[in-house]
Amino acid sequence: MRILVALSGGIDSSTVAHLLASQGHELIGVRFTLWTDPLAPAISEILPSKCCNAQTAARTQFVAKQLNIPLHIVDLQDEFKEQVVDPFLEGYRNGLTPNPCIRCNRTIKFGKLLSLMKELSCDRLATGHYARVAKERLPDGSERHLLLEAVDQAKDQSYYLYGLTQEQLSNVLFPLGAMQKADVYSLAQNFGVPFDEHYRESQDLCFFPEKTPQEFLKRHLRDALEPGMIVRRDGEMVGEHEGLPLYTVGQRRGLKIGGLKIPLEVVAKDSSTNRLVVNEQGVEHVPSVQLQELRWISWMPEADSPTPFECRTRSLSQRLRGTISVIGDRGTFTFDDPQPPQAAGQSLVLYRGEEVVGGGVIL
């Protein structure tokens, strides 16, 4: 097959290229240049934990030369800023905790990559994601594609892919989905992919250098950061916050409230009074969450008929049991056991066994 390989410069995508080449496929490589924060400290250009840096760019070039394959460098800085970064900032401005990786996968990685795949007359697109795609034959003889979790549960990335469509899944290959990460490292060594004992995988969000978004938000949402009070549910003031966008529901660290036997956690953000509401950790629970922008991969439950699922509200977090009732692109997920308050803007992803069925954004 003629395959377009997404090369980020990491060990995973580099190993995918070598693996497919060893199987005799004709490969074309592509690497995106994405927007990174121009106001960030200069050290961000060399951080090993970020995917768009000098080391990964050099590794991409090295692998393409190793395999003697053409490599396309595509500048998507403007598109990435418009479709991923701006909605991320706007979400925080409006009191949400958005997940930009899910939007990026749907619009940039599998949107632009699949367009390029067709433009270059390739048969498939291959990436280094840890996930699997399976085919299911229906009684009428037609087929549909299922998104499955990766075999390596510690590296599974299927949570971020629930927004993919049948057409997108029909055109992608995830060669690492059935492998353990340790085996990928072994293959990389055997193939001669360059990395040393200090190699670190890309992690956290890619468009700013810090591990958490607070400093990034301070640089880009200065007008929205109005200091205010941190209060308990009864209105008792226990501290001061630096601006509501810098905090998220469920947050326990960084509140700068000491001297308590039981730590406090954020349970609500009241934009009307500019108050951050906290309570003792583990005290508050909610029976259900409201969802919007529901997306379904291969099938969906009947409208307004409670259907049992397992779910995650964070990638790799513990699965939670419950039922969902759907009306249009909205729904209510009711937990079997009430859960701590959930951050609006995050995604709740639905599972049946190893299959990722769909998901939606928490209101």
N, C-alpha and C positions, 0 to 999 in steps of 0.2 A: 504494500500500500504506500501511497504518497501521504506522508503525515506531517502536519505542522506541529512543531514542538515548542511550547512556551518555555523559554529559558530565563529564569530569574537570576541565575548565577549561584543558586544554592546547591547543596549536595543532592537534594531530591530531584530537581528538574535535570541536573547534569547526569544523574544516574539513569533517569528515564530515557534521555537521548542515547546514551551508550547502549542501554538494554534494547531499545527498538532498532538501533543500527545493527546490533549483533544478530537480530532476528531477520535481517535482510531488507528492512523497509527503507524506502527513499525518504529522507528527512529534509525539512526546511526549518531553520530555527528563527525564533522571533523574541525580541526583548523589548519591553516597553520602558520608556522614560516617563516617569510619573512626577507629579508636582510634589515638592518637599518645601517645608516652611522656610521662606527666605529670611525670616526674622529670628530663626533658631541660632543657637550658639554654633560657632564654626566647627566644633568637634563632631557635629552630626554628620559631616561629610566622610568621616572615617570610622564611625561606630560599626563594629562587626555585627551588631544585633539588628541592623536595618538592611532591608533587601536592596535598596537603591544606593549603593555606595561604590567606592572605587574597587574594593576587593571582588564584589560580585560581578561588576562589569568586566573586570579582567578575567575572572573564571569563565564567564560566558564566552568571551573571545577565544580563550584557550580551548574550551571544549569544542567549539565550532571548528577550530583548526585541527584539533585531534581527529575529528570525524570527517573533516573535509566537506562540510555542509554549508550552504549559503546561510547567512545570518542577516535578518532585517531588524534594524533598530527603529522603532516607531515612537515618535514623540507624541505623548498623550497628556502632556502637562495641563493644557487648557481644559480638556475633557474631564480629566480626573478632578481638577479643582471645581469645575461646575457641577459634576454629577455625584461626587463623593464628599469633598471637603466642605463645600458651601452648605449642603444639607446637614452635615455633621454640626457645623457651627450654628446654623439656624435652629436645629433641634435643641442644642444646649441653651440657646438664647430663650427658647420657649419652655424651658423646664424639663426637657426630656433627657434621656441618656441613650442616644442612638448608637447603632452598631454599624459602622461604615463598611466593615468587611463584607457583610451580606450584600449591601448595595453594590460594592465594588465587584464582587463575583458575578452578580447578575448583569450589570451594565457595562463594566470595563473588561474584566477578564474573559467572560464567556460571551459578551456582546461583541466587542471589538475583535476578539480572537477568532470567533466563528465567521465574522464578516471577512476577515483576512484569509481564513482557510478557504473560503469559496473563491475569493479574488485570486488566490494563488493556485487554484485547481487542485487542492488537496482533498483526500478522501476522509481524513479524520483529524481531530485536534487532540493532542496528548499534553497532559499537565502532570505536575508532581503532587497533586492533591491526594491525601489519604482518604479515599472513599471508593465505592464500587458501584458499577452499573450492571443491572441484570435485565434480561428480557423475559416477559411473561406472555404466553400465548393464551388468548381469550377463546371462549367457546365458538365465536363466529369465525375463528381462524386468523383474526388480526393480532397484532402484537403491541405491547406497550412496554415502556422502559421504567424500571424501578431504580430508585436511588437507595443504596445500602450503606450501612456503616462500614468503616474499614475494619480489617481483621485486628490490627493493632489499636486497641481501644484507647491507649494513651496518646495516640497521634491522630485519632479520627477527626476529620474536618467536615463531615457531612452536615453538621449543624449549620454551617455557613452557606450551604448549597441548596437549601430548601426552596429557594426562589427560582431554580432552573426549570425550564419547560421540557416537554417531551421532545421537541425538535432539538433543543440544545443537548439533552442527554443522548439522543440518537447519534450525535456526531462526536462525542468525546470519549477518550480513553484515559483511564486512571490506572496505569500499570503498577503502581505501588500499593493499591488498595488491598491486595491480598497478601502483603508482605509485612514482616516485622521490621521496625526501624533498624534494629541491629543488623539484619540481613542487607538492608540498603547500604549501610556503612561498609559492610564487607564487599558488596558489589562495587561500590565507589572506589575502594582500594584496589580491587582487581582490575578495574577499568582504567586506573591511573588518573582519576579525578583529583585535582590538587586540593588538599586541605591538611591541616596539622592538628596536633592535640589541643590547640587553643581555639579550634573552630567553634563558633557559636551560631546556632540557627537564628534566622530572622524571627523576631518576636515583637509583641506589642503592636501598636499601630505604626504604619510605615512612614507617615508623612511628618512626624516630629520625632526628635531624638529621645525625649524623656519616656520613662516607663508608664507614667500616668498622664492624662491630658490637661491637668490643671495649669501648668506653665504655658502650654500652647493656648489655652483659653484666655489666660491673662494677656497674652500678646495680641490676640485677635478679637476679644470681646470686652475691651476696656470699658466701653460705654454701657455695658450691661452689668457690670460688677459693682453693685451698690451694697456696701456693708449693712448689716442688720443684726437682729437678735436671734440667738438660738434659744428656743423655749421648749419646755415640756408640754404635754397635752393640756395641763391645767393653766398654762400661761406663764409659769414660773421661768424667769430668765436664768439661764445657766451659762451663757457665753455669748460671743459675737462671731458672726460669720463674715467672710470676705466678699460675698456675692453668691447668690443662689446657684448660678451655672457651675460653680466649682464643686458642687456636692451632688451626691446621688443617693437615692433611697437604698437603704441597706448598708451604707457606708459606716464604718466604725473607727477607722483611723483618720488622723488629721483633723479631728474636731477641736483639738486643743482644750479639752475639758478634762482636768485631772482630779485626783482626790476622791474618786468614787469606788466603792466596793464592787459594784456591777457596772461594766462599761455601757455607755450609751451608743445607740445607733440611730441613723436618720430614718424616720418613718414617713415624712411628708415634707414637701416644699410649698409654702403658701406664698404665691407670687403677689396676691392682693395686698398682703401686709409686709411682704419681704421678710418673712420669718422662716427659719429652718426649724422644723419640729423634730424632736428626738424623744426617745423613750429608752428604758432599760432593755438591754439586748435580750431578745427572745420573748418579750412580753406580748407584742402585738402580732396578730395573725389575720389573714384574710381567707375567706372561703373560696373565692373565685377571682378571676381577672377578665376584663373585657379586651377583646382583640379586634384589630382592624387590618386591612390590607391582607386578608387571608389568601394564601396561595397553595395550590394543590398540585402534586407532581403527576400522579397517574390515575388517581380516583379521589372522590370526596364523599363524605357521609351525606345522608339525606338531610334536607333542610329541616331545621327545628326539631330534629330527632336526636336526643342525647346519645352520643356514641363514645364508648370507652377508648381511651388512648393512654399511653405514657407520654410524658413531655420533659423537655429541658428548657430552662429559662436562661441558661448560660451554656456555652460550649463545654463539654466534658463534665458538667455538674451532675449531681445525682439525678436519676430519672424519678419523676413524680407521677403517680397514678391519678386519673380523674376522667371526666367526661366533657365533651364539647358539644354545644348546641350552635348550629350555624344558620345564619340568615344572610344571604348574599355574600359579600366579602367581609362580613363581621361575624363575631361569635363570642360565646362565653365559655371559658374553660373553668369547670368547677373541680377543685381538688378533692380527692378522697379524704385527705387530712389537711386541715387549714395550714397555710404556709406564711412565712414572714412577708411583709409588704414587698411588692415587686416594683422594679424601676420602670416607669413609663418610657417607651422608646426602644426598650430591649425586645428581642424576639422570643416567642414561645414556639418551640419546634416539636412536632408531633411524631411519635414512633409507634409502629406495631412490629414487635420483635426487632429484627435488624433493619427493617425498612423505614426510611424517612418518608412520611406521607405528605407533609406540608408544614405550614406554620403561619404565624401572623405577628403583628407588632402590638405590644401591650399598650393599652390606652392609659 
